[in-house]
């Protein structure tokens, strides 16, 4: 994967305030071109041997492979969870002008 490949990164935050703060930081730092802050959802998961439930706010982060390490580091630094979900998937196809916009907006100043 090249550094200019476009990625969609997923994470979940425990509440709207932390989701909004993380999304704003990622865009302001040019680590993401866009972050969609979705409606809260209910997550069920196994944690430390127990099945847990939580309300979470999903984030869809549009960035590039070249910026992924910095995105991951920023999420880890700002996220309140001990082990945040951070999953990146490559975007195989998309509107060329949109993918170029992601490239342009995530270039460091």
N, C-alpha and C positions, 0 to 999 in steps of 0.2 A: 504494500500500500504506500502510495507516495504521500509526502507531507501536505500536498494540496488536495488530497481526497477529502470529501465531505463526510462528516460523521453526525449521527444522532446519538446524543448521550442522555441516558435516563438516570434520574435520581428521585427520591421521595423525601420530603421534609415533614416534620411532625405537625406543622401548623402554617397558616397563611403568612404570618409575619416572617418566619425564618425562610419560607419559600421566596417571598418577595425580596428579602434582603440578599439572598444568594443570587437570584436572577439578576437583580440590579447590578451587583458586583461583577458578575461574569460579563455582562454587556458593557459596563463602564470600563472594565479593564481590557476590552476588545478580545476576550477569550471566547466569546460567543457572539454571533451575529444577531441571534434571536433566542429567547427562552420563552416557551409557552408554560404558563402557570395554570395547571388544570384544576378542575373542581376537586374538592376532597373526595377521597375514596376510602374504603375499608380494606385493610390488608390483613391477611392471616398468614402466619409464618411460624416456623419452629426456631426458637432462640434459647440456647443454653438448656436444651433438653425438654422444654415446655412449648406447647402450642400457644401462641399469643395472638392478639388482635389489636389493631391500632387504626386510628383515623390518620391518613397521610395525604399530603398534597404533592402530586406528581409534577415533575419538571421535565420538559422536552427541550434539550439544549442543542442548538445547531452550531457546529464548529468544524474545524479541520483536523486532520490527523496530526499535522504539525503543531497544533495548539493543545492536543489532548493531554499531554503530561501536565501542562500548566492548569488546565481545567480540573483535572483530577486533584492536583495539589490544592487548588483553591477550594474545591468542595470539601476536601478532608480538613482543611484549616478552619472552615466556617461552619461545618455541619455539626449539629449537636449530638448525633448518634455516635456511639463507639465504633460501629461498623456500618457506614452508610452504603446503600446500594449505589454503585457507579458502574453502569454498563454502557458500552459504546458499540454501535452497529454501523457498518459502512452504508452509505447511500449509494446504491448501484446505478440509479438513474434518476433524473429529475429535470425540471425546466432549466436549460442551460443558463439563462439569465439569472435565475434564482441562485443556482449553485455558484455562479461567479460573484454574486452579491455576498454570499457567505464568505467566500475567499477575501473579497475586498474589505469587509467589515471586521475580519479577524486578523488582519495584518497589524503587527505592532506599529505604533506611531514612529 
